[in-house]
Amino acid sequence: DGLSFATAFQGFTTDLDGNPVPPPAPFKRKERSFVPSVTRMFDLVSATASVLTLPFARRDTPTILRPDSPLGAHGPDRTIVAIPEVSLSLVKSTKNAAGVSVNDVLLAAFSGAVKRYLDAVEATPSGPNRRIRALMPVAFPRKKQTGERRWSAGVANNWSFASIPLFVGEDLSRSQRLKKTNEATTKLKNSPAVPIQKIFQDVLYNMLPLSITRNVCADLMGGHSVCISNVPGPQMPLAVAGKEVVAVEVIYPNVIPQVSLFSYRGRICGNIVVDKDAVPRPELLAHMFTEEVRRMGMAYGVQ
């Protein structure tokens, strides 16, 4: 996962003078303390039900990004499209002006880009009622490790998926789309759904036959339109084998469209990996994403 990547990245890079890279800051996630109450118990039951039914819930509206066909029906070939770099300071200034998070800004910008992209490339746009969601990996903090197990523990997976709506069905202003995105992510952060999902995947799914878990995973992935990952990387210049690193790309060929973002040296690098035969002109989506980030900044007076 992203935190493991940051740990591994530290292991084979140096600063420009060849010195070891300082360890990344400890990752912390604000957790709510559990106070027994009727409301909290209702949240717990509701979140458990939503996690159990997520793979079988209503699927996203069929679009070019999620055609109404089985996973992998078009073959394994993938196209990788680089996203034009975005200034991290621009994104941070926008999130400060709007009172949201960096993830909110990037997610809302991508939602706007998806709306524009589908309107541009689909012969018959699916209209204002289309349902499009993204799967986002959510990483959990690691326990502090020492001795020989420090490295292996640092690069182990410790994450779970979260399902997030992309607000593409309505004619929203960029500030309205960012507000709705923030409301959705805030609701998710205040819900026990992601920790429950983590428990299910670590415990329950390991107890089920492999054929069932494969079907559950296929239903979960196939019902969503895209997977989005954003990893905060080091902001100091780094070198590999004495050569300066100018950019970092995390490329992952997924079974659904994959968007991977990685911040480095004050810039956000990224790429989109899509089914070669199913998604036309993916470079248009990449450029629209960059435009949406800039235009969202302008909506809040950020240049």
C-alpha positions as CSV (number, residue, x, y, z in Angstrom):
1,D,0.0,0.0,0.0
2,G,1.0,3.7,-0.1
3,L,2.7,3.8,3.3
4,S,4.6,0.6,2.5
5,F,5.7,2.3,-0.8
6,A,7.0,5.3,1.2
7,T,8.9,3.0,3.5
8,A,10.5,1.1,0.6
9,F,11.2,4.3,-1.3
10,Q,13.2,5.5,1.7
11,G,15.3,2.3,1.6
12,F,16.9,2.8,-1.8
13,T,17.1,6.6,-2.1
14,T,19.5,9.3,-0.7
15,D,19.6,13.0,-0.7
16,L,21.5,14.7,-3.6
17,D,24.7,14.5,-1.5
18,G,24.4,10.8,-0.9
19,N,23.2,11.0,2.7
20,P,20.4,8.7,4.0
21,V,16.9,10.1,3.7
22,P,15.3,11.1,7.0
23,P,12.5,8.7,8.0
24,P,8.9,9.9,7.1
25,A,6.8,11.4,9.8
26,P,4.8,8.8,11.7
27,F,1.4,8.3,10.1
28,K,-1.6,9.0,12.4
29,R,-5.3,8.8,11.8
30,K,-7.7,10.5,14.1
31,E,-10.0,7.9,15.6
32,R,-13.2,8.6,17.5
33,S,-13.4,7.0,20.9
34,F,-16.3,4.7,21.3
35,V,-18.9,5.9,23.7
36,P,-21.8,3.5,24.1
37,S,-25.1,5.1,22.9
38,V,-28.1,4.3,20.8
39,T,-26.8,6.5,18.0
40,R,-23.3,4.9,18.0
41,M,-24.8,1.4,18.1
42,F,-27.0,2.3,15.2
43,D,-24.0,3.6,13.3
44,L,-22.2,0.3,14.0
45,V,-25.1,-1.8,12.8
46,S,-25.6,0.4,9.7
47,A,-21.9,0.3,8.8
48,T,-21.8,-3.4,9.2
49,A,-24.8,-3.9,6.9
50,S,-23.3,-1.5,4.3
51,V,-20.0,-3.4,4.2
52,L,-21.7,-6.8,3.9
53,T,-23.9,-5.6,1.0
54,L,-21.4,-3.4,-0.8
55,P,-20.3,-6.1,-3.3
56,F,-23.9,-6.8,-4.2
57,A,-25.2,-3.2,-4.1
58,R,-26.6,-1.4,-7.2
59,R,-23.8,-1.2,-9.7
60,D,-22.6,2.1,-11.3
61,T,-24.3,3.3,-14.4
62,P,-22.8,1.7,-17.5
63,T,-20.4,4.1,-19.1
64,I,-17.2,3.9,-21.2
65,L,-15.3,3.7,-17.9
66,R,-17.5,0.9,-16.6
67,P,-19.0,-0.9,-19.6
68,D,-21.9,-3.3,-19.0
69,S,-19.7,-6.4,-19.5
70,P,-17.8,-8.9,-17.3
71,L,-14.4,-7.8,-15.9
72,G,-11.6,-8.5,-18.3
73,A,-13.9,-9.0,-21.3
74,H,-11.7,-6.9,-23.5
75,G,-8.5,-8.6,-22.6
76,P,-5.5,-7.8,-20.5
77,D,-3.9,-5.0,-22.5
78,R,-3.7,-1.7,-20.7
79,T,-2.8,1.9,-21.8
80,I,-0.8,4.1,-19.4
81,V,-1.4,7.9,-19.7
82,A,0.6,10.4,-17.7
83,I,-1.3,13.2,-16.0
84,P,0.3,16.6,-16.5
85,E,2.0,17.6,-13.2
86,V,0.1,19.8,-10.7
87,S,1.5,22.1,-8.2
88,L,1.1,20.8,-4.7
89,S,1.1,24.3,-3.3
90,L,-1.9,25.1,-5.6
91,V,-3.8,22.2,-4.2
92,K,-2.9,23.0,-0.6
93,S,-3.9,26.7,-1.1
94,T,-7.2,25.6,-2.5
95,K,-7.9,23.2,0.3
96,N,-7.0,25.9,2.9
97,A,-9.3,28.4,1.2
98,A,-12.2,25.9,1.1
99,G,-11.5,24.4,4.5
100,V,-11.2,20.8,3.2
101,S,-8.5,18.3,2.7
102,V,-6.0,17.7,-0.2
103,N,-7.8,14.4,-1.0
104,D,-11.1,16.3,-1.2
105,V,-9.6,18.8,-3.8
106,L,-8.1,16.0,-5.9
107,L,-11.3,13.8,-5.7
108,A,-13.6,16.7,-6.6
109,A,-11.3,17.8,-9.5
110,F,-11.4,14.2,-10.8
111,S,-15.2,14.1,-10.5
112,G,-15.4,17.2,-12.6
113,A,-13.0,15.7,-15.2
114,V,-15.0,12.5,-15.4
115,K,-18.2,14.5,-16.1
116,R,-16.6,16.5,-18.8
117,Y,-14.9,13.4,-20.3
118,L,-18.1,11.3,-20.5
119,D,-20.0,14.2,-21.9
120,A,-17.3,14.6,-24.6
121,V,-16.7,11.0,-25.7
122,E,-20.0,9.2,-25.2
123,A,-22.3,9.2,-28.1
124,T,-25.3,9.2,-25.8
125,P,-24.3,10.7,-22.4
126,S,-25.9,8.9,-19.5
127,G,-27.5,12.1,-18.1
128,P,-27.9,13.7,-14.7
129,N,-28.9,10.5,-12.9
130,R,-25.8,8.5,-13.6
131,R,-24.2,6.8,-10.6
132,I,-20.4,6.7,-10.6
133,R,-18.3,5.7,-7.6
134,A,-14.6,5.3,-6.9
135,L,-12.8,2.8,-4.7
136,M,-10.1,4.5,-2.6
137,P,-7.5,2.6,-0.5
138,V,-7.5,3.7,3.1
139,A,-4.2,3.0,4.9
140,F,-4.0,2.3,8.6
141,P,-1.1,3.2,11.0
142,R,1.6,0.7,11.7
143,K,2.8,-0.3,15.1
144,K,6.3,0.8,15.8
145,Q,8.7,-2.0,14.9
146,T,12.3,-2.5,16.0
147,G,15.1,-5.0,15.2
148,E,15.0,-7.5,12.3
149,R,11.3,-7.2,11.8
150,R,11.4,-3.5,11.2
151,W,11.7,-3.6,7.4
152,S,9.3,-6.5,6.8
153,A,6.7,-4.9,9.0
154,G,7.1,-1.6,7.3
155,V,6.3,-2.8,3.9
156,A,3.3,-5.0,4.8
157,N,-0.2,-4.2,3.6
158,N,-2.4,-2.7,6.1
159,W,-5.3,-1.0,4.3
160,S,-8.9,-1.4,3.1
161,F,-11.1,0.0,0.4
162,A,-13.6,2.8,0.8
163,S,-16.4,3.5,-1.7
164,I,-16.8,7.2,-2.5
165,P,-19.4,8.8,-4.9
166,L,-18.2,11.0,-7.7
167,F,-20.5,13.9,-8.2
168,V,-20.8,13.8,-12.0
169,G,-24.6,13.6,-12.5
170,E,-25.5,17.2,-11.6
171,D,-24.6,20.6,-13.1
172,L,-22.6,21.7,-10.1
173,S,-20.2,24.6,-9.8
174,R,-16.7,23.6,-8.8
175,S,-17.2,25.0,-5.3
176,Q,-20.5,23.0,-4.9
177,R,-18.8,19.8,-6.2
178,L,-16.0,20.3,-3.7
179,K,-18.5,20.9,-0.8
180,K,-20.4,17.7,-1.7
181,T,-17.2,15.7,-1.9
182,N,-16.1,17.0,1.5
183,E,-19.4,16.1,3.0
184,A,-19.1,12.5,1.6
185,T,-15.5,12.0,2.8
186,T,-16.3,13.5,6.2
187,K,-19.3,11.1,6.6
188,L,-17.0,8.2,5.8
189,K,-14.3,9.4,8.2
190,N,-16.9,9.6,11.0
191,S,-18.3,6.1,10.2
192,P,-16.9,2.8,11.4
193,A,-17.4,1.3,7.9
194,V,-13.7,1.3,6.8
195,P,-12.4,-0.4,10.0
196,I,-15.2,-2.9,9.8
197,Q,-14.3,-3.6,6.1
198,K,-10.7,-4.2,7.3
199,I,-11.9,-6.7,9.9
200,F,-14.0,-8.5,7.4
201,Q,-11.2,-8.8,4.8
202,D,-8.7,-9.9,7.4
203,V,-10.9,-12.4,9.3
204,L,-14.1,-13.3,7.6
205,Y,-12.9,-13.5,4.0
206,N,-10.0,-15.6,5.0
207,M,-12.4,-18.2,6.4
208,L,-14.5,-18.5,3.2
209,P,-13.7,-20.7,0.2
210,L,-11.4,-19.1,-2.4
211,S,-14.1,-19.4,-5.1
212,I,-16.5,-17.2,-2.9
213,T,-13.9,-14.6,-2.1
214,R,-13.0,-14.3,-5.8
215,N,-16.6,-13.7,-6.6
216,V,-17.0,-11.1,-3.9
217,C,-13.9,-9.2,-5.1
218,A,-15.1,-9.3,-8.7
219,D,-18.5,-8.0,-7.7
220,L,-16.9,-5.2,-5.6
221,M,-14.5,-4.1,-8.3
222,G,-16.9,-4.6,-11.2
223,G,-19.6,-2.5,-9.6
224,H,-17.4,0.6,-9.4
225,S,-16.1,2.8,-12.2
226,V,-12.6,3.6,-11.1
227,C,-10.0,3.1,-8.4
228,I,-8.1,6.2,-7.1
229,S,-5.0,6.2,-5.0
230,N,-3.1,9.3,-3.6
231,V,0.2,8.8,-1.9
232,P,2.0,11.7,-0.1
233,G,5.7,11.3,-0.9
234,P,8.9,13.1,0.1
235,Q,9.2,16.8,-0.7
236,M,13.0,17.0,-0.7
237,P,15.0,16.2,-3.8
238,L,16.2,12.5,-3.8
239,A,18.6,10.5,-5.8
240,V,18.8,6.8,-6.9
241,A,22.3,5.4,-7.6
242,G,23.7,8.9,-7.6
243,K,21.1,10.2,-10.2
244,E,18.6,12.9,-9.3
245,V,15.0,11.7,-9.2
246,V,12.9,14.2,-11.2
247,A,9.5,12.6,-10.9
248,V,7.8,9.4,-9.4
249,E,5.1,7.4,-11.1
250,V,3.2,4.6,-9.4
251,I,1.8,2.4,-12.3
252,Y,-0.8,-0.2,-11.4
253,P,-2.6,-2.2,-14.1
254,N,-5.9,-2.9,-12.4
255,V,-9.0,-4.7,-13.6
256,I,-10.9,-1.4,-13.6
257,P,-9.5,2.1,-14.5
258,Q,-6.8,3.1,-12.1
259,V,-5.7,6.6,-11.1
260,S,-2.5,6.8,-9.1
261,L,-1.2,10.1,-7.7
262,F,2.1,10.7,-5.9
263,S,3.4,14.0,-4.5
264,Y,7.1,14.7,-4.8
265,R,9.2,17.9,-4.5
266,G,6.1,20.1,-4.4
267,R,4.4,18.5,-7.4
268,I,1.8,15.9,-7.9
269,C,2.7,13.3,-10.5
270,G,0.1,10.8,-11.7
271,N,-1.1,8.5,-14.3
272,I,-4.3,6.7,-15.5
273,V,-4.2,3.1,-16.5
274,V,-7.2,1.9,-18.6
275,D,-8.4,-1.0,-20.7
276,K,-6.7,-0.4,-24.1
277,D,-9.7,-1.5,-26.1
278,A,-12.6,-0.1,-24.0
279,V,-11.6,3.4,-23.0
280,P,-11.0,5.9,-25.9
281,R,-8.9,9.0,-25.7
282,P,-7.8,8.6,-22.0
283,E,-5.3,11.4,-22.5
284,L,-8.3,13.7,-22.7
285,L,-9.4,12.6,-19.2
286,A,-5.8,13.2,-17.9
287,H,-5.7,16.8,-19.2
288,M,-9.2,17.6,-18.0
289,F,-8.2,16.5,-14.5
290,T,-5.3,19.0,-14.5
291,E,-7.6,21.7,-15.8
292,E,-10.1,21.0,-13.1
293,V,-7.5,21.3,-10.3
294,R,-6.5,24.8,-11.7
295,R,-10.0,26.0,-12.3
296,M,-11.1,24.9,-8.8
297,G,-8.2,27.0,-7.4
298,M,-9.4,29.9,-9.4
299,A,-12.9,29.4,-8.0
300,Y,-11.4,30.2,-4.6
301,G,-9.2,33.0,-5.8
302,V,-6.1,30.8,-5.9
303,Q,-3.8,31.2,-8.9
